[in-house]
Amino acid sequence: MTITYPLALPTSPAIQRITITARHMVGRTMSPFTGEQQIQQFQGMWWEADVQLPTMVRADADAWGALLQQLFGGYGTFLLGDPAAATARGAVAGGPLVNGASQTGNSLITDGWTAATTIKMGDYIQIGTGTAQRLYRNLTDQTASGAGAMTLDIFPRLRESPANNAVIRVSSWKGLLRLASNEFRWDTDEALLYGMSFSAVEAI
């Protein structure tokens, strides 16, 4: 059977703990005499994740381990989201869409929301699916206009300009990641229980 990416991770046993990092590339120099700083923001922004799996019996460990080995180190991709934030805190409603092609940067113009619907700072959105799937986080509280328009401030920068009328997903979102290392390790104890963890970086 041919392995097709991105892979969907097993849902059982569930991830025990996940640490999500929002990485920013910012240059900084400081005068050793006055402490005055010079700051330069660069375009590099991406997601990282450190995942800890629960202690597992062999059958569960084999399912997780074999799937992660299907990635062949950093070659393949998989889908991952924050299990504690699968739904928005805002009162999101409607069928949100990207409003306008050729958008760039850390703002996204959207429409298709129900009038006066809200999206909270910290809520996530997903644009695209499969190998074109992108995950963004809304950084400010926003309310849709009477016409259903809303401009979001997002992290990270738009990876590519989404198509006009591209669908915006506001629940059960996931990002596209790959393993941060070409090595994958696991351990077994005297009770024949397995321990497993891995680190990942956004596929860009």
N, C-alpha and C positions, 0 to 999 in steps of 0.2 A: 504494500500500500504506500502510495506517495504521501509524504508529510506536507501538509498545506499550512502555511503561516497566514495570519497569526494564530497561535494556539490559545485555546480556552483552558485556564487552570482548573484543576479539580475543585469541587465545592465541598467535598467531605474527605477527610476532616478539614475543617475551616482553618484559615490562617490564624495563628495564635496572637501574633503581634506584627505590626507593620510600621516602620518609620519612614515617612515621606519627606523628602528634601526638595525645596525649590531653589535651584542653583542659579545665581546671578554672576555674570562676569563684569566686575567693576574694578578698574585700575585706581590705585590710591598711592599717593606719595605724601610724605610729611616732612616739613623742614625740621632738621635737628636743632635749629636755633630758636625758631619762633613757634613751632608746632602747627604752623599754617598748613592746611591740607589742600591738595589738588585732586579732584575726583573726575574720573572719566568713565561714563557708562558705555559699555559695548553691547552688541546685539545678542551675545550669547546668553540664553536663558533656557533651562530645561528641568525636567523632573528626574528625581532619583528615588529609589526605594530600597530599604533593607527589610527583608521578610523572614520572620521566625515561624517555623511550623511547630505544631505540638508534637510531643512524644507519640510515636506511632508503632503499631504492630507491623509485621512484615508486609501484609497485603496492602495496607494503606501506603506504606513507605515505597513499595514497588510502583504503585500507581503514580505517586508524586515524582519519585526519582526518575522513572523511565520517561515521563513526559518532559521533565526538565532536561534530560539528556537528548531528547528529540530536537532541542534548540541548537545542539552542536556548539556549545560555548556561546559566543556573542553573535553567531550567524543568524539564527532564527529569531522571530519575534513572538510576543504573547501579549494578552490583554490583562490589565490590572487596574483596579479602582480602590478607593478608600471604603472598606466595608461599613464604616460608621457614618458615611455621608452619601448613601445611595439615593436619598431623596433631598430635594431642595428645602431650605427653611422658608423661603419666600412663597407667596401665594401665586405660583406660576400657573398660567392657564393660556390656552390658545394653541396655535401651531406655529411656533417661532421659526423664522427663516432669516438667512443672511440677506441683507438689503443692499445690493450693489456689489459688483465685481471689482477687482483690482484693489481691495483693501489691504493695508499693511499696518505694522506697528502694534501697539498695545490697546487699541480701541477697535470695537466691532459694532458696526451699525446694523441693527436688526429690525424686523417688523413681524407682523403676524400674531403678536401677543393679544390676548384679550385686554380691552381698555382698562387701565388702572391696575393691571396685574403687577406684582412686585417680584424682584429677585434680590436676594440679600447678599451682602458682602460675604465671601466665603463659599457661596454656592458654585457648583461646577457646571460646565456645559461640555458637550461633545459635538464635534463636527466631523462628518465623514464616517466611513466604516472600513473594516478590514485593514489593509496596508495603508490606507489613506486616513485612518482614524486619528483624530487629534483631540487632546484634552486641554481645557482651559479653565481657569478659576476666575470668577467675577470678583473684583476687588472693592467695589463700592455699591451701596444700596441704590437701586434704580426702580423707577415706576414707569410703566408704559403710558404713552400719551393716549388721548381719545381715539387716535387712529391706529393704535397698537404698535407704535414705533418706540424703540429704546436703543440707546447707545451704551454698550458695556465697556468697562475698563477691565482688561484681562491680563493674566499671566499664564504662560509666557507670551512673547510676541507671536503674532500669526506666523505659523511655519511656512505657509504659502497662502496666496490670496484665494479664499474659498469662492466657489462659484456663486453667482447671484441665485437666490432662492434655495441655497443649500439648507437642508433640514438641520435644526439645532435640537439636540437631545438634552433634556434637563433632569433626567433620572436614570438610575442604573447605568451611569456613564462609566467608561473605562478608557485608559490611555494605552498607547502602543509602546511597549518597552522591549528591551533585550537584556540578556545577562551582562553584568558588568565585567565578568571574568570568563576566560576560556576554560577555567577549571570548575568542577562541581564536586563537592565532598559531602559525605554523610558519616555518621558514627553509629555504632551499636554498643549497648552496654551488656552487663552480665545477665540482665533479665530478658535479653533478646528484643529490646525496644530500640527504635531508631530515632535519632535526632537529625534534623536537617534545617538548613537556612540558606538564603541566597540573596545577592544584591543585584539590582537592576538599574538601568539608565534608559531614559527616553530614547526611542529610535528616531533619530533625525538625520 
